[in-house]
Amino acid sequence: MRTLSRLKRLALEVPCMWRDGCCWNFSLRRLQSNMSMLKHLTSKITATGPISVAEYMREALTNPVSGYYVKNDMLGVDGDFITSPEISQIFGELLGVWCVSEWMAAGKSSELQLVELGPGRGSLTSDILRVFSQLKAVLGKVDLSVHLVEISPKLSQVQADCLTADQTQVFDGDDVPVYRSGTTNTGLPVYWYRQIDDVPRGFSVFIAHEFIDALPIHKFQRTEKGWREVMVDIDSEQPDKLRFVLSRGPTLASSTLIQDGEKRHHVEVCPDGGVIVQKLSNRITEDGGAALIADYGHDGTKTDTFRGFKGHQLHNVLEAPGTADLTADVDFSYLRKMTEGHVTCLGPITQQSFLKNMGIDTRLQILLRSCPDSSSRAQLMHGYDILMNPEKMGHRFHFFSVLSRSRLAAIKATLLPVAGFSELRLH
Ligand SMILES: C[S@@+](CC[C@H](N)C(=O)[O-])C[C@H]1O[C@@H](n2cnc3c(N)ncnc32)[C@H](O)[C@@H]1O
């Protein structure tokens, strides 16, 4: 039972922070510096002037040479933060049930592509695939395949280790759509891509857990002269440090990304997240399927959520770029808007409600019965508490789903609810 080994590591009293800023223990600090990234950014700013927060975030996280995601395995006790799939196997198992349920509700297509965006260590896909194996009889002869969209070569290796016992082939070249492929431990073909556009068309269930929050955001501030963009500049008094400044006038982003009637004084917009959701919507409309997006976020209410993590501690976002995770809350109202009404959106609903509706309590009881001793049971309960407690992940994380319009018609005709979303909010 993998929950136990994961929780045993957590039980070593090592501090662990999840990326919405909450921590349940205290800290190891890794001192690292990344002068080359800082140098790269200061040269860029010297040459062209202050850069947007989005450009700063893109460079710091995904620069092909020294980006944070490109060269690190940052997840888990020894990394910078921990996520739900790493806390308990129950999480991924319930998402596996959701995938099968939506495949059935959409008419049991003859093929099913499981597509995970930003799969981290591969744990979530691994837990979903275990459910697929257990539900073989339900899935019947469906043509199953696994597709992982991962920008990090380092993490793709970790995912390969987790899913295939490293039985993978790697293909060189930035222009090859599939840069790694193999066969999973359960005998399914698995492929790795750098971007969603390279995933083959076909009926797909898309999963994005803590993915959209890692995409670059633009930050804006309302001033007496109108909206201005928050930029990153070199600190004139300490040239080896960076600071935030406001753009002198409107920028292309401030002129195009602020919604009409915006009431807030400080706004963050993630256009890349919007583009991803548009692509998912188009695919779901044209090829069939569903998407489940889970992340910390809000429905168009929060203002300043940009933050950094390093060694399970909050970290100054402008310090030592490339050595720390950078993230911002997902604005689900923006994602919904970007689907332009072509699909049905459900949620956001809290993680606690979603997992409860998916039957986490029953699954917990089954696992508890198979626990060999009281310490294993205590660890299982500890994981459940972290996932479900409103003060921990229960109310901070939310689930949001994108479904085809025909699924909406089916919901109305049969009153067949979408698993996990009991209180339907159809948009
Ligand atoms: C915060 S981690 C979440 C990992 C995993 N989903 C989990 O919950 O444990 C973000 C993941 O997205 C990947 N990633 C970040 N930016 C990406 C991008 N632009 N394209 C593809 N993958 C990206 C990272 O390498 C990492 O696997």
Ligand as a Chemical Component Dictionary entry (heavy atoms), coordinates in Angstrom:
data_LIG
# 
_chem_comp.id                   LIG 
_chem_comp.type                 NON-POLYMER 
_chem_comp.pdbx_formal_charge   0 
_chem_comp.three_letter_code    LIG 
# 
loop_
_chem_comp_atom.comp_id 
_chem_comp_atom.atom_id 
_chem_comp_atom.alt_atom_id 
_chem_comp_atom.type_symbol 
_chem_comp_atom.charge 
_chem_comp_atom.model_Cartn_x 
_chem_comp_atom.model_Cartn_y 
_chem_comp_atom.model_Cartn_z 
_chem_comp_atom.pdbx_ordinal 
LIG C1  C1  C 0  3.465 21.866 -9.193  1  
LIG S1  S1  S 1  3.953 20.556 -10.163 2  
LIG C2  C2  C 0  2.530 19.484 -9.960  3  
LIG C3  C3  C 0  2.853 18.048 -10.211 4  
LIG C4  C4  C 0  1.717 17.043 -10.085 5  
LIG N1  N1  N 0  0.612 17.363 -10.940 6  
LIG C5  C5  C 0  1.268 16.908 -8.642  7  
LIG O1  O1  O 0  0.210 17.429 -8.321  8  
LIG O2  O2  O -1 1.989 16.300 -7.852  9  
LIG C6  C6  C 0  3.780 21.191 -11.812 10 
LIG C7  C7  C 0  4.070 20.187 -12.917 11 
LIG O3  O3  O 0  3.846 20.816 -14.174 12 
LIG C8  C8  C 0  5.030 20.745 -14.977 13 
LIG N2  N2  N 0  5.063 21.970 -15.772 14 
LIG C9  C9  C 0  5.233 23.233 -15.331 15 
LIG N3  N3  N 0  5.131 24.120 -16.340 16 
LIG C10 C10 C 0  4.859 23.391 -17.454 17 
LIG C11 C11 C 0  4.624 23.725 -18.825 18 
LIG N4  N4  N 0  4.640 24.982 -19.237 19 
LIG N5  N5  N 0  4.370 22.721 -19.690 20 
LIG C12 C12 C 0  4.347 21.424 -19.277 21 
LIG N6  N6  N 0  4.567 21.054 -17.994 22 
LIG C13 C13 C 0  4.814 22.011 -17.095 23 
LIG C14 C14 C 0  6.140 20.627 -13.963 24 
LIG O4  O4  O 0  7.335 20.147 -14.502 25 
LIG C15 C15 C 0  5.479 19.690 -12.962 26 
LIG O5  O5  O 0  5.464 18.361 -13.427 27 
# 
loop_
_chem_comp_bond.comp_id 
_chem_comp_bond.atom_id_1 
_chem_comp_bond.atom_id_2 
_chem_comp_bond.value_order 
_chem_comp_bond.pdbx_ordinal 
LIG C1  S1  SING 1  
LIG S1  C2  SING 2  
LIG S1  C6  SING 3  
LIG C2  C3  SING 4  
LIG C3  C4  SING 5  
LIG C4  N1  SING 6  
LIG C4  C5  SING 7  
LIG C5  O1  DOUB 8  
LIG C5  O2  SING 9  
LIG C6  C7  SING 10 
LIG C7  O3  SING 11 
LIG C7  C15 SING 12 
LIG O3  C8  SING 13 
LIG C8  N2  SING 14 
LIG C8  C14 SING 15 
LIG N2  C9  SING 16 
LIG N2  C13 SING 17 
LIG C9  N3  DOUB 18 
LIG N3  C10 SING 19 
LIG C10 C11 SING 20 
LIG C10 C13 DOUB 21 
LIG C11 N4  SING 22 
LIG C11 N5  DOUB 23 
LIG N5  C12 SING 24 
LIG C12 N6  DOUB 25 
LIG N6  C13 SING 26 
LIG C14 O4  SING 27 
LIG C14 C15 SING 28 
LIG C15 O5  SING 29 
# 
